[in-house]
């Protein structure tokens, strides 16, 4: 997930998940709990993706675009 965070910045879906101090009620908010669960799921996916995976995905996309230009 470090690679994505470096490229994209914070991946928190709402500000209070990344920084609970922005809202006095964040510890009382059921909706924030849902957003936090979503962030944890996103983090799990991102942790499974390596820089090598991203490079390979980009190569595949570049090759597909190149093939479209020759057809």
N, C-alpha and C positions, 0 to 999 in steps of 0.2 A: 504493500500500500504506500510505501515511501515514494516510489517512482511516480505514482499517480498524484500524490499530494504535492510533489515538487513541480509536476507539470501543470496541475489544475488548481492547486490551492486546497483550502479546506473542503472536505466532502460532507460536512455536517448538513443535513437537509434543512435545518432551521437553526438560527443563531443560538438559541438557548441550549441546544444539545452540545455545541462546541464550547459554549461559555455560559454555564448556568447563572453566573452572576449578573447577566443582563436583565434578568427578570426576578423580582422578589418572590414570585409564586412558582418558580420552576420546580421546586421540590414538592409542591402540592398539585401539580398539573398532570392529569391523566393523559392528555394529548401529548405532552412532552415525553411521557413514558413510551408511547407508540413510536414517536420519532426516534427515540433512543434505540429501541429495538430495531428499527429500520437501519439506523446507522451501524449497529453491530452486524447486521446481515451484510451490508455493503462492505464493511471492513473485512468480513470473512472472505468475500469474493475477491476483494483487492489483494488480500494477503496470499491468495493462491496464484496470483499472476506475477510472473517474473519479468524482468527487463527483456530477457530472451523471448518470452512469449509475445510481448508487445512488438518486438522487432520482427518476429516471424509473421504475426498478423498483418503488419504493415507491408511486408514483402508480398504477401498473398494478395492484398488489396491493390498494390502497385502493379503486380503482374496481371490481375484481372482488368484493370484500366488499360494497360498496354495492349492486352489481347483484344479489347473492344475497339481500339483504334485501328487494328490491322484487319478487322473483319468487315 
